[in-house]
Amino acid sequence: MRTYALLSAIAISLLALDARADEAPAPEAAPPLTFKEHFVLESGRLPVRPAAPGLVSVQVHGELQFRGLGYSDVPLQPRLGAAPGEGASLGSKGRMVQWLRLKPVFQYSDKLKIVGELDVPVGMAAGQTTTLVSAALDNYEELAWYGVRPRQLYVEYQSPIGLLRAGQQASHWGMGLLANDGDHPSLFGDYRRGALVERLLFATRPLGRDKPLVVALAGDLVFQDRLASLFKDIPIGVTPADELGATAGPKVGRTRALQAVAAARWEGKSFDLGIYGVYRHQSRTTQATDALSPFDEYLEAGIVDVAGKFNAPVPGSSSFVFGEFEAAYIAGTTNYLRNIELVQAGKTESLRSWGGAARLGAVHVASPNKGAFGDLVLAVEYGFATGDADPYDGVTRRFTLDQNHNVGLVLFDHVLAWKTARSATIAQDPRVTYRPAPGLEFASSEGGIFGTTYVNPTLVVRPRRWLDVKGGIVVAQTTADLVDPFQVGALGRYANYEGASSKKQDLGVEFDTGVDARFPVYTGFVFQVGAEAGVFFPGGAFADANGKQMDTQFLVNSRLGLQF
């Protein structure tokens, strides 16, 4: 009887345990995986910690970066009358550049913020200097590692009705095709300079603090961008007189560029869509021949830019699809660019150009429950920028994307950047013309994409969050005849940068690859090391008058940095 009683007690206890197990709450489900920007591009940057209400905080972030570059000596058009072989290339095969970017941030509670940003020192520390490309802003014609570039210093106040910001700021919108702050990392290449403005900005959410609609208004005095510089006098054209053996010419006054900006953006949980409008007026005083013949040059333009992005989970997997786009149209008038016919008729040059880009991709996420990161990223970008087959027909159609929108390493940032810089430089040769044609300041692309349509598929394999193995292909062709302004203005012939027919539009194919690694070395410090390389196979647009194709071009970039 005791045995049966014991068994009965055990059975009752087990049943009770089962009943309690049935009544126990189920474990909480893991929160749904949400898309993060770092799934696509890991930069190693450390975010600014938000300020606690009622407290003061001071943080200093930034980076120290070194780049060692080796590259092919790009063949370039020599100046007229040069000895055989003299100045027939860039004259440089390698350089080392560095920059230290400091970003101090002062915060009081969650209402007041003071932000600074300064590059010091910055410049070329070692390597071979270039030849006859001083029309480029970053021409590396001399060693100058000690540069100082003030970037930002502004005050931001979060009021009950919106955000007010005043001071020098970096301007950025959408994919950065037109307004780019020069501080957004890209898969290949590096960022530099950027659009800097003295800005008074007010942004608010008119439908309510928690609603997705943001409206912003701003007034700008341009500090520096591709078209204007607030603090620098330049000679007519942009080339130092002694480089071409000329005497100093008349001076051009400082460019004053004013902008009015209005933007509206819908910031949804998984998509953004916005429109950005700019009215720009810039002017400067110059001289026709000497101080007795002054006149004003001006540019007036209106810009409409639409941009958006989205992401969406792939059902049944730890993956996302994502995409973004931007398209801009520019219309206006200017006498910065002009020809004899326009001057005689009392007319001005018209501006009519447009461009855009779209990117679509997918990313698979590893460790979705903890420390999630994107371990496989596949994307493709398509871009378009109008070209100008006739620089002297009274309409400027060339659209140039910002130099910080990087696509590949070689074609745009190396080959075309130096070919346009050489063209703009030698067109000011006093043996060609006493007074350079107006508008040469804008002929150098500075590495920006212009007059081109391209396709750029890329792949990133990330076996660990700290390690990237990357690759990409660039296939490009021109959207109009590839015309060298020097060939037209100085020699009177519509030819490409090699002096041959401008009708061929095949720019060529580029292959890029690289490895990047990021290692936390101490609390608040991330060490970066990597290398990337590109090989460019030129197309028919780079053939000379004899039909000879330009040699294969390459660039290797070794990367060493510290984020803090």
LINMO-V851722 format. One record per residue. N is the residue number from 0. PSI is psi as a letter, one per 20 degrees, with the letter a starting at -180 (NA if undefined). Layout:
# LINMO-V851722
{{N;PSI} {N;PSI}}
This chain:
# LINMO-V851722
{{0;g} {1;h} {2;g} {3;h} {4;g} {5;g} {6;h} {7;h} {8;g} {9;g} {10;g} {11;g} {12;g} {13;g} {14;h} {15;g} {16;g} {17;g} {18;g} {19;h} {20;h} {21;h} {22;i} {23;q} {24;q} {25;q} {26;q} {27;p} {28;q} {29;q} {30;q} {31;q} {32;p} {33;q} {34;p} {35;q} {36;h} {37;i} {38;h} {39;g} {40;o} {41;o} {42;i} {43;j} {44;q} {45;p} {46;q} {47;p} {48;p} {49;q} {50;q} {51;q} {52;p} {53;i} {54;q} {55;p} {56;q} {57;p} {58;q} {59;o} {60;r} {61;a} {62;q} {63;p} {64;q} {65;p} {66;p} {67;o} {68;p} {69;p} {70;r} {71;q} {72;n} {73;p} {74;p} {75;r} {76;p} {77;r} {78;q} {79;p} {80;j} {81;q} {82;q} {83;p} {84;i} {85;p} {86;k} {87;j} {88;r} {89;h} {90;j} {91;q} {92;j} {93;q} {94;r} {95;p} {96;q} {97;q} {98;q} {99;o} {100;o} {101;p} {102;m} {103;q} {104;p} {105;p} {106;p} {107;o} {108;b} {109;k} {110;h} {111;p} {112;p} {113;p} {114;p} {115;q} {116;p} {117;p} {118;o} {119;p} {120;r} {121;p} {122;a} {123;o} {124;h} {125;r} {126;a} {127;p} {128;q} {129;r} {130;p} {131;l} {132;k} {133;i} {134;h} {135;q} {136;g} {137;n} {138;i} {139;k} {140;i} {141;q} {142;p} {143;n} {144;i} {145;j} {146;q} {147;p} {148;o} {149;p} {150;g} {151;q} {152;o} {153;r} {154;p} {155;p} {156;p} {157;n} {158;r} {159;h} {160;i} {161;a} {162;p} {163;p} {164;p} {165;p} {166;a} {167;p} {168;q} {169;p} {170;p} {171;q} {172;p} {173;c} {174;i} {175;k} {176;h} {177;g} {178;o} {179;p} {180;i} {181;k} {182;k} {183;o} {184;q} {185;r} {186;g} {187;q} {188;r} {189;q} {190;q} {191;q} {192;c} {193;r} {194;o} {195;p} {196;q} {197;o} {198;q} {199;o} {200;q} {201;p} {202;p} {203;r} {204;n} {205;h} {206;i} {207;q} {208;h} {209;j} {210;q} {211;i} {212;p} {213;p} {214;p} {215;q} {216;q} {217;q} {218;p} {219;q} {220;o} {221;p} {222;g} {223;p} {224;a} {225;h} {226;i} {227;q} {228;p} {229;h} {230;j} {231;p} {232;q} {233;q} {234;r} {235;p} {236;b} {237;j} {238;p} {239;p} {240;h} {241;i} {242;h} {243;j} {244;k} {245;r} {246;q} {247;p} {248;a} {249;q} {250;q} {251;p} {252;r} {253;q} {254;p} {255;o} {256;p} {257;q} {258;q} {259;p} {260;p} {261;p} {262;q} {263;p} {264;p} {265;o} {266;n} {267;r} {268;h} {269;j} {270;q} {271;q} {272;p} {273;r} {274;q} {275;p} {276;q} {277;p} {278;p} {279;p} {280;p} {281;q} {282;r} {283;q} {284;p} {285;a} {286;q} {287;g} {288;h} {289;a} {290;i} {291;i} {292;m} {293;q} {294;r} {295;p} {296;q} {297;r} {298;p} {299;p} {300;q} {301;p} {302;p} {303;p} {304;p} {305;p} {306;q} {307;r} {308;r} {309;r} {310;q} {311;p} {312;q} {313;o} {314;p} {315;j} {316;r} {317;m} {318;r} {319;q} {320;q} {321;r} {322;r} {323;q} {324;r} {325;p} {326;p} {327;q} {328;p} {329;p} {330;q} {331;a} {332;q} {333;q} {334;j} {335;g} {336;p} {337;q} {338;r} {339;g} {340;g} {341;g} {342;g} {343;h} {344;i} {345;k} {346;r} {347;r} {348;p} {349;q} {350;p} {351;n} {352;q} {353;r} {354;r} {355;r} {356;q} {357;q} {358;p} {359;p} {360;r} {361;q} {362;p} {363;p} {364;p} {365;q} {366;l} {367;h} {368;h} {369;p} {370;k} {371;q} {372;q} {373;o} {374;i} {375;p} {376;p} {377;p} {378;q} {379;p} {380;p} {381;p} {382;q} {383;p} {384;p} {385;q} {386;r} {387;o} {388;i} {389;n} {390;i} {391;k} {392;j} {393;i} {394;p} {395;o} {396;i} {397;p} {398;p} {399;p} {400;q} {401;q} {402;i} {403;i} {404;n} {405;p} {406;o} {407;a} {408;h} {409;g} {410;g} {411;g} {412;i} {413;f} {414;f} {415;h} {416;g} {417;h} {418;g} {419;h} {420;g} {421;g} {422;g} {423;h} {424;g} {425;i} {426;i} {427;j} {428;p} {429;i} {430;i} {431;g} {432;q} {433;g} {434;o} {435;q} {436;p} {437;q} {438;j} {439;h} {440;h} {441;j} {442;h} {443;p} {444;i} {445;k} {446;i} {447;q} {448;p} {449;q} {450;k} {451;q} {452;p} {453;q} {454;p} {455;n} {456;q} {457;q} {458;p} {459;p} {460;p} {461;n} {462;h} {463;q} {464;h} {465;i} {466;p} {467;p} {468;p} {469;q} {470;q} {471;r} {472;p} {473;p} {474;p} {475;q} {476;r} {477;q} {478;i} {479;r} {480;p} {481;n} {482;p} {483;o} {484;h} {485;g} {486;h} {487;g} {488;h} {489;h} {490;i} {491;k} {492;q} {493;n} {494;r} {495;a} {496;i} {497;j} {498;j} {499;a} {500;p} {501;j} {502;h} {503;p} {504;i} {505;o} {506;h} {507;a} {508;p} {509;q} {510;p} {511;q} {512;r} {513;r} {514;p} {515;q} {516;q} {517;p} {518;p} {519;p} {520;i} {521;r} {522;o} {523;j} {524;p} {525;p} {526;p} {527;q} {528;q} {529;r} {530;q} {531;q} {532;q} {533;q} {534;p} {535;p} {536;o} {537;q} {538;a} {539;h} {540;i} {541;k} {542;q} {543;a} {544;h} {545;j} {546;j} {547;p} {548;q} {549;q} {550;q} {551;p} {552;q} {553;r} {554;p} {555;p} {556;o} {557;p} {558;p} {559;p} {560;r} {561;o} {562;q} {563;NA}}
